């Protein structure tokens, strides 16, 4: 079942609810999820932060603090 079909089925079942308490709980869940979603939106970093991360990465590489792609692949296989 695709997402749109699931949402329609959910709304149809929601409209059948008679309990004020259950509707209130769904409202709280919806508000919480909307807040969590808006907080997790991508925020671009500043040029300063990007340059700072690049400098740190280059310093880590020069100090041999890195893993090769083959090491990473071996870890997750």
Phi and psi restraints in degrees (range 20) as a CNS / XPLOR table:
assign (resid 1 and name C) (resid 2 and name N)
       (resid 2 and name CA) (resid 2 and name C) 1.0 -77.9 20.0 2
assign (resid 2 and name N) (resid 2 and name CA)
       (resid 2 and name C) (resid 3 and name N) 1.0 168.8 20.0 2
assign (resid 2 and name C) (resid 3 and name N)
       (resid 3 and name CA) (resid 3 and name C) 1.0 -60.7 20.0 2
assign (resid 3 and name N) (resid 3 and name CA)
       (resid 3 and name C) (resid 4 and name N) 1.0 -44.2 20.0 2
assign (resid 3 and name C) (resid 4 and name N)
       (resid 4 and name CA) (resid 4 and name C) 1.0 -61.8 20.0 2
assign (resid 4 and name N) (resid 4 and name CA)
       (resid 4 and name C) (resid 5 and name N) 1.0 -41.7 20.0 2
assign (resid 4 and name C) (resid 5 and name N)
       (resid 5 and name CA) (resid 5 and name C) 1.0 -64.7 20.0 2
assign (resid 5 and name N) (resid 5 and name CA)
       (resid 5 and name C) (resid 6 and name N) 1.0 -41.3 20.0 2
assign (resid 5 and name C) (resid 6 and name N)
       (resid 6 and name CA) (resid 6 and name C) 1.0 -63.8 20.0 2
assign (resid 6 and name N) (resid 6 and name CA)
       (resid 6 and name C) (resid 7 and name N) 1.0 -40.6 20.0 2
assign (resid 6 and name C) (resid 7 and name N)
       (resid 7 and name CA) (resid 7 and name C) 1.0 -64.8 20.0 2
assign (resid 7 and name N) (resid 7 and name CA)
       (resid 7 and name C) (resid 8 and name N) 1.0 -41.9 20.0 2
assign (resid 7 and name C) (resid 8 and name N)
       (resid 8 and name CA) (resid 8 and name C) 1.0 -62.7 20.0 2
assign (resid 8 and name N) (resid 8 and name CA)
       (resid 8 and name C) (resid 9 and name N) 1.0 -44.6 20.0 2
assign (resid 8 and name C) (resid 9 and name N)
       (resid 9 and name CA) (resid 9 and name C) 1.0 -62.3 20.0 2
assign (resid 9 and name N) (resid 9 and name CA)
       (resid 9 and name C) (resid 10 and name N) 1.0 -40.4 20.0 2
assign (resid 9 and name C) (resid 10 and name N)
       (resid 10 and name CA) (resid 10 and name C) 1.0 -63.1 20.0 2
assign (resid 10 and name N) (resid 10 and name CA)
       (resid 10 and name C) (resid 11 and name N) 1.0 -46.4 20.0 2
assign (resid 10 and name C) (resid 11 and name N)
       (resid 11 and name CA) (resid 11 and name C) 1.0 -63.4 20.0 2
assign (resid 11 and name N) (resid 11 and name CA)
       (resid 11 and name C) (resid 12 and name N) 1.0 -40.8 20.0 2
assign (resid 11 and name C) (resid 12 and name N)
       (resid 12 and name CA) (resid 12 and name C) 1.0 -60.9 20.0 2
assign (resid 12 and name N) (resid 12 and name CA)
       (resid 12 and name C) (resid 13 and name N) 1.0 -43.1 20.0 2
assign (resid 12 and name C) (resid 13 and name N)
       (resid 13 and name CA) (resid 13 and name C) 1.0 -68.1 20.0 2
assign (resid 13 and name N) (resid 13 and name CA)
       (resid 13 and name C) (resid 14 and name N) 1.0 -38.5 20.0 2
assign (resid 13 and name C) (resid 14 and name N)
       (resid 14 and name CA) (resid 14 and name C) 1.0 -60.6 20.0 2
assign (resid 14 and name N) (resid 14 and name CA)
       (resid 14 and name C) (resid 15 and name N) 1.0 -41.2 20.0 2
assign (resid 14 and name C) (resid 15 and name N)
       (resid 15 and name CA) (resid 15 and name C) 1.0 -65.7 20.0 2
assign (resid 15 and name N) (resid 15 and name CA)
       (resid 15 and name C) (resid 16 and name N) 1.0 -20.0 20.0 2
assign (resid 15 and name C) (resid 16 and name N)
       (resid 16 and name CA) (resid 16 and name C) 1.0 -83.4 20.0 2
assign (resid 16 and name N) (resid 16 and name CA)
       (resid 16 and name C) (resid 17 and name N) 1.0 -12.0 20.0 2
assign (resid 16 and name C) (resid 17 and name N)
       (resid 17 and name CA) (resid 17 and name C) 1.0 -64.4 20.0 2
assign (resid 17 and name N) (resid 17 and name CA)
       (resid 17 and name C) (resid 18 and name N) 1.0 140.7 20.0 2
assign (resid 17 and name C) (resid 18 and name N)
       (resid 18 and name CA) (resid 18 and name C) 1.0 -115.4 20.0 2
assign (resid 18 and name N) (resid 18 and name CA)
       (resid 18 and name C) (resid 19 and name N) 1.0 -9.8 20.0 2
assign (resid 18 and name C) (resid 19 and name N)
       (resid 19 and name CA) (resid 19 and name C) 1.0 -90.7 20.0 2
assign (resid 19 and name N) (resid 19 and name CA)
       (resid 19 and name C) (resid 20 and name N) 1.0 122.1 20.0 2
assign (resid 19 and name C) (resid 20 and name N)
       (resid 20 and name CA) (resid 20 and name C) 1.0 -62.4 20.0 2
assign (resid 20 and name N) (resid 20 and name CA)
       (resid 20 and name C) (resid 21 and name N) 1.0 -36.9 20.0 2
assign (resid 20 and name C) (resid 21 and name N)
       (resid 21 and name CA) (resid 21 and name C) 1.0 -63.6 20.0 2
assign (resid 21 and name N) (resid 21 and name CA)
       (resid 21 and name C) (resid 22 and name N) 1.0 -43.8 20.0 2
assign (resid 21 and name C) (resid 22 and name N)
       (resid 22 and name CA) (resid 22 and name C) 1.0 -65.7 20.0 2
assign (resid 22 and name N) (resid 22 and name CA)
       (resid 22 and name C) (resid 23 and name N) 1.0 -41.8 20.0 2
assign (resid 22 and name C) (resid 23 and name N)
       (resid 23 and name CA) (resid 23 and name C) 1.0 -62.8 20.0 2
assign (resid 23 and name N) (resid 23 and name CA)
       (resid 23 and name C) (resid 24 and name N) 1.0 -41.0 20.0 2
assign (resid 23 and name C) (resid 24 and name N)
       (resid 24 and name CA) (resid 24 and name C) 1.0 -61.8 20.0 2
assign (resid 24 and name N) (resid 24 and name CA)
       (resid 24 and name C) (resid 25 and name N) 1.0 -41.1 20.0 2
assign (resid 24 and name C) (resid 25 and name N)
       (resid 25 and name CA) (resid 25 and name C) 1.0 -64.7 20.0 2
assign (resid 25 and name N) (resid 25 and name CA)
       (resid 25 and name C) (resid 26 and name N) 1.0 -40.6 20.0 2
assign (resid 25 and name C) (resid 26 and name N)
       (resid 26 and name CA) (resid 26 and name C) 1.0 -64.7 20.0 2
assign (resid 26 and name N) (resid 26 and name CA)
       (resid 26 and name C) (resid 27 and name N) 1.0 -38.4 20.0 2
assign (resid 26 and name C) (resid 27 and name N)
       (resid 27 and name CA) (resid 27 and name C) 1.0 -61.2 20.0 2
assign (resid 27 and name N) (resid 27 and name CA)
       (resid 27 and name C) (resid 28 and name N) 1.0 -43.1 20.0 2
assign (resid 27 and name C) (resid 28 and name N)
       (resid 28 and name CA) (resid 28 and name C) 1.0 -63.5 20.0 2
assign (resid 28 and name N) (resid 28 and name CA)
       (resid 28 and name C) (resid 29 and name N) 1.0 -42.5 20.0 2
assign (resid 28 and name C) (resid 29 and name N)
       (resid 29 and name CA) (resid 29 and name C) 1.0 -61.8 20.0 2
assign (resid 29 and name N) (resid 29 and name CA)
       (resid 29 and name C) (resid 30 and name N) 1.0 -44.5 20.0 2
assign (resid 29 and name C) (resid 30 and name N)
       (resid 30 and name CA) (resid 30 and name C) 1.0 -62.8 20.0 2
assign (resid 30 and name N) (resid 30 and name CA)
       (resid 30 and name C) (resid 31 and name N) 1.0 -44.3 20.0 2
assign (resid 30 and name C) (resid 31 and name N)
       (resid 31 and name CA) (resid 31 and name C) 1.0 -62.1 20.0 2
assign (resid 31 and name N) (resid 31 and name CA)
       (resid 31 and name C) (resid 32 and name N) 1.0 -42.5 20.0 2
assign (resid 31 and name C) (resid 32 and name N)
       (resid 32 and name CA) (resid 32 and name C) 1.0 -64.1 20.0 2
assign (resid 32 and name N) (resid 32 and name CA)
       (resid 32 and name C) (resid 33 and name N) 1.0 -44.2 20.0 2
assign (resid 32 and name C) (resid 33 and name N)
       (resid 33 and name CA) (resid 33 and name C) 1.0 -66.3 20.0 2
assign (resid 33 and name N) (resid 33 and name CA)
       (resid 33 and name C) (resid 34 and name N) 1.0 -39.2 20.0 2
assign (resid 33 and name C) (resid 34 and name N)
       (resid 34 and name CA) (resid 34 and name C) 1.0 -63.5 20.0 2
assign (resid 34 and name N) (resid 34 and name CA)
       (resid 34 and name C) (resid 35 and name N) 1.0 -40.3 20.0 2
assign (resid 34 and name C) (resid 35 and name N)
       (resid 35 and name CA) (resid 35 and name C) 1.0 -65.3 20.0 2
assign (resid 35 and name N) (resid 35 and name CA)
       (resid 35 and name C) (resid 36 and name N) 1.0 -45.6 20.0 2
assign (resid 35 and name C) (resid 36 and name N)
       (resid 36 and name CA) (resid 36 and name C) 1.0 -62.0 20.0 2
assign (resid 36 and name N) (resid 36 and name CA)
       (resid 36 and name C) (resid 37 and name N) 1.0 -39.3 20.0 2
assign (resid 36 and name C) (resid 37 and name N)
       (resid 37 and name CA) (resid 37 and name C) 1.0 -66.3 20.0 2
assign (resid 37 and name N) (resid 37 and name CA)
       (resid 37 and name C) (resid 38 and name N) 1.0 -43.0 20.0 2
assign (resid 37 and name C) (resid 38 and name N)
       (resid 38 and name CA) (resid 38 and name C) 1.0 -69.3 20.0 2
assign (resid 38 and name N) (resid 38 and name CA)
       (resid 38 and name C) (resid 39 and name N) 1.0 -30.2 20.0 2
assign (resid 38 and name C) (resid 39 and name N)
       (resid 39 and name CA) (resid 39 and name C) 1.0 -73.4 20.0 2
assign (resid 39 and name N) (resid 39 and name CA)
       (resid 39 and name C) (resid 40 and name N) 1.0 -24.7 20.0 2
assign (resid 39 and name C) (resid 40 and name N)
       (resid 40 and name CA) (resid 40 and name C) 1.0 -93.4 20.0 2
assign (resid 40 and name N) (resid 40 and name CA)
       (resid 40 and name C) (resid 41 and name N) 1.0 8.5 20.0 2
assign (resid 40 and name C) (resid 41 and name N)
       (resid 41 and name CA) (resid 41 and name C) 1.0 -65.9 20.0 2
assign (resid 41 and name N) (resid 41 and name CA)
       (resid 41 and name C) (resid 42 and name N) 1.0 147.5 20.0 2
assign (resid 41 and name C) (resid 42 and name N)
       (resid 42 and name CA) (resid 42 and name C) 1.0 -66.5 20.0 2
assign (resid 42 and name N) (resid 42 and name CA)
       (resid 42 and name C) (resid 43 and name N) 1.0 130.3 20.0 2
assign (resid 42 and name C) (resid 43 and name N)
       (resid 43 and name CA) (resid 43 and name C) 1.0 -118.3 20.0 2
assign (resid 43 and name N) (resid 43 and name CA)
       (resid 43 and name C) (resid 44 and name N) 1.0 117.8 20.0 2
assign (resid 43 and name C) (resid 44 and name N)
       (resid 44 and name CA) (resid 44 and name C) 1.0 -64.0 20.0 2
assign (resid 44 and name N) (resid 44 and name CA)
       (resid 44 and name C) (resid 45 and name N) 1.0 145.6 20.0 2
assign (resid 44 and name C) (resid 45 and name N)
       (resid 45 and name CA) (resid 45 and name C) 1.0 -84.2 20.0 2
assign (resid 45 and name N) (resid 45 and name CA)
       (resid 45 and name C) (resid 46 and name N) 1.0 157.9 20.0 2
assign (resid 45 and name C) (resid 46 and name N)
       (resid 46 and name CA) (resid 46 and name C) 1.0 -74.4 20.0 2
assign (resid 46 and name N) (resid 46 and name CA)
       (resid 46 and name C) (resid 47 and name N) 1.0 165.1 20.0 2
assign (resid 46 and name C) (resid 47 and name N)
       (resid 47 and name CA) (resid 47 and name C) 1.0 -60.3 20.0 2
assign (resid 47 and name N) (resid 47 and name CA)
       (resid 47 and name C) (resid 48 and name N) 1.0 -37.2 20.0 2
assign (resid 47 and name C) (resid 48 and name N)
       (resid 48 and name CA) (resid 48 and name C) 1.0 -63.1 20.0 2
assign (resid 48 and name N) (resid 48 and name CA)
       (resid 48 and name C) (resid 49 and name N) 1.0 -46.0 20.0 2
assign (resid 48 and name C) (resid 49 and name N)
       (resid 49 and name CA) (resid 49 and name C) 1.0 -64.6 20.0 2
assign (resid 49 and name N) (resid 49 and name CA)
       (resid 49 and name C) (resid 50 and name N) 1.0 -41.4 20.0 2
assign (resid 49 and name C) (resid 50 and name N)
       (resid 50 and name CA) (resid 50 and name C) 1.0 -61.2 20.0 2
assign (resid 50 and name N) (resid 50 and name CA)
       (resid 50 and name C) (resid 51 and name N) 1.0 -47.6 20.0 2
assign (resid 50 and name C) (resid 51 and name N)
       (resid 51 and name CA) (resid 51 and name C) 1.0 -62.8 20.0 2
assign (resid 51 and name N) (resid 51 and name CA)
       (resid 51 and name C) (resid 52 and name N) 1.0 -37.7 20.0 2
assign (resid 51 and name C) (resid 52 and name N)
       (resid 52 and name CA) (resid 52 and name C) 1.0 -62.9 20.0 2
assign (resid 52 and name N) (resid 52 and name CA)
       (resid 52 and name C) (resid 53 and name N) 1.0 -43.2 20.0 2
assign (resid 52 and name C) (resid 53 and name N)
       (resid 53 and name CA) (resid 53 and name C) 1.0 -67.2 20.0 2
assign (resid 53 and name N) (resid 53 and name CA)
       (resid 53 and name C) (resid 54 and name N) 1.0 -38.7 20.0 2
assign (resid 53 and name C) (resid 54 and name N)
       (resid 54 and name CA) (resid 54 and name C) 1.0 -62.8 20.0 2
assign (resid 54 and name N) (resid 54 and name CA)
       (resid 54 and name C) (resid 55 and name N) 1.0 -45.9 20.0 2
assign (resid 54 and name C) (resid 55 and name N)
       (resid 55 and name CA) (resid 55 and name C) 1.0 -59.8 20.0 2
assign (resid 55 and name N) (resid 55 and name CA)
       (resid 55 and name C) (resid 56 and name N) 1.0 -42.7 20.0 2
assign (resid 55 and name C) (resid 56 and name N)
       (resid 56 and name CA) (resid 56 and name C) 1.0 -64.7 20.0 2
assign (resid 56 and name N) (resid 56 and name CA)
       (resid 56 and name C) (resid 57 and name N) 1.0 -41.6 20.0 2
assign (resid 56 and name C) (resid 57 and name N)
       (resid 57 and name CA) (resid 57 and name C) 1.0 -63.1 20.0 2
assign (resid 57 and name N) (resid 57 and name CA)
       (resid 57 and name C) (resid 58 and name N) 1.0 -42.8 20.0 2
assign (resid 57 and name C) (resid 58 and name N)
       (resid 58 and name CA) (resid 58 and name C) 1.0 -65.4 20.0 2
assign (resid 58 and name N) (resid 58 and name CA)
       (resid 58 and name C) (resid 59 and name N) 1.0 -38.6 20.0 2
assign (resid 58 and name C) (resid 59 and name N)
       (resid 59 and name CA) (resid 59 and name C) 1.0 -65.8 20.0 2
assign (resid 59 and name N) (resid 59 and name CA)
       (resid 59 and name C) (resid 60 and name N) 1.0 -40.7 20.0 2
assign (resid 59 and name C) (resid 60 and name N)
       (resid 60 and name CA) (resid 60 and name C) 1.0 -61.8 20.0 2
assign (resid 60 and name N) (resid 60 and name CA)
       (resid 60 and name C) (resid 61 and name N) 1.0 -41.7 20.0 2
assign (resid 60 and name C) (resid 61 and name N)
       (resid 61 and name CA) (resid 61 and name C) 1.0 -64.2 20.0 2
assign (resid 61 and name N) (resid 61 and name CA)
       (resid 61 and name C) (resid 62 and name N) 1.0 -45.5 20.0 2
assign (resid 61 and name C) (resid 62 and name N)
       (resid 62 and name CA) (resid 62 and name C) 1.0 -62.4 20.0 2
assign (resid 62 and name N) (resid 62 and name CA)
       (resid 62 and name C) (resid 63 and name N) 1.0 -31.2 20.0 2
assign (resid 62 and name C) (resid 63 and name N)
       (resid 63 and name CA) (resid 63 and name C) 1.0 -89.9 20.0 2
assign (resid 63 and name N) (resid 63 and name CA)
       (resid 63 and name C) (resid 64 and name N) 1.0 8.7 20.0 2
assign (resid 63 and name C) (resid 64 and name N)
       (resid 64 and name CA) (resid 64 and name C) 1.0 62.3 20.0 2
assign (resid 64 and name N) (resid 64 and name CA)
       (resid 64 and name C) (resid 65 and name N) 1.0 32.9 20.0 2
assign (resid 64 and name C) (resid 65 and name N)
       (resid 65 and name CA) (resid 65 and name C) 1.0 -103.3 20.0 2
assign (resid 65 and name N) (resid 65 and name CA)
       (resid 65 and name C) (resid 66 and name N) 1.0 74.0 20.0 2
assign (resid 65 and name C) (resid 66 and name N)
       (resid 66 and name CA) (resid 66 and name C) 1.0 -157.1 20.0 2
assign (resid 66 and name N) (resid 66 and name CA)
       (resid 66 and name C) (resid 67 and name N) 1.0 166.8 20.0 2
assign (resid 66 and name C) (resid 67 and name N)
       (resid 67 and name CA) (resid 67 and name C) 1.0 -120.9 20.0 2
assign (resid 67 and name N) (resid 67 and name CA)
       (resid 67 and name C) (resid 68 and name N) 1.0 141.5 20.0 2
assign (resid 67 and name C) (resid 68 and name N)
       (resid 68 and name CA) (resid 68 and name C) 1.0 -76.1 20.0 2
assign (resid 68 and name N) (resid 68 and name CA)
       (resid 68 and name C) (resid 69 and name N) 1.0 162.7 20.0 2
assign (resid 68 and name C) (resid 69 and name N)
       (resid 69 and name CA) (resid 69 and name C) 1.0 -62.5 20.0 2
assign (resid 69 and name N) (resid 69 and name CA)
       (resid 69 and name C) (resid 70 and name N) 1.0 -34.7 20.0 2
assign (resid 69 and name C) (resid 70 and name N)
       (resid 70 and name CA) (resid 70 and name C) 1.0 -67.3 20.0 2
assign (resid 70 and name N) (resid 70 and name CA)
       (resid 70 and name C) (resid 71 and name N) 1.0 -34.6 20.0 2
assign (resid 70 and name C) (resid 71 and name N)
       (resid 71 and name CA) (resid 71 and name C) 1.0 -65.9 20.0 2
assign (resid 71 and name N) (resid 71 and name CA)
       (resid 71 and name C) (resid 72 and name N) 1.0 -41.6 20.0 2
assign (resid 71 and name C) (resid 72 and name N)
       (resid 72 and name CA) (resid 72 and name C) 1.0 -66.2 20.0 2
assign (resid 72 and name N) (resid 72 and name CA)
       (resid 72 and name C) (resid 73 and name N) 1.0 -43.8 20.0 2
assign (resid 72 and name C) (resid 73 and name N)
       (resid 73 and name CA) (resid 73 and name C) 1.0 -61.8 20.0 2
assign (resid 73 and name N) (resid 73 and name CA)
       (resid 73 and name C) (resid 74 and name N) 1.0 -41.6 20.0 2
assign (resid 73 and name C) (resid 74 and name N)
       (resid 74 and name CA) (resid 74 and name C) 1.0 -62.3 20.0 2
assign (resid 74 and name N) (resid 74 and name CA)
       (resid 74 and name C) (resid 75 and name N) 1.0 -35.3 20.0 2
assign (resid 74 and name C) (resid 75 and name N)
       (resid 75 and name CA) (resid 75 and name C) 1.0 -65.3 20.0 2
assign (resid 75 and name N) (resid 75 and name CA)
       (resid 75 and name C) (resid 76 and name N) 1.0 -35.0 20.0 2
assign (resid 75 and name C) (resid 76 and name N)
       (resid 76 and name CA) (resid 76 and name C) 1.0 -103.7 20.0 2
assign (resid 76 and name N) (resid 76 and name CA)
       (resid 76 and name C) (resid 77 and name N) 1.0 9.8 20.0 2
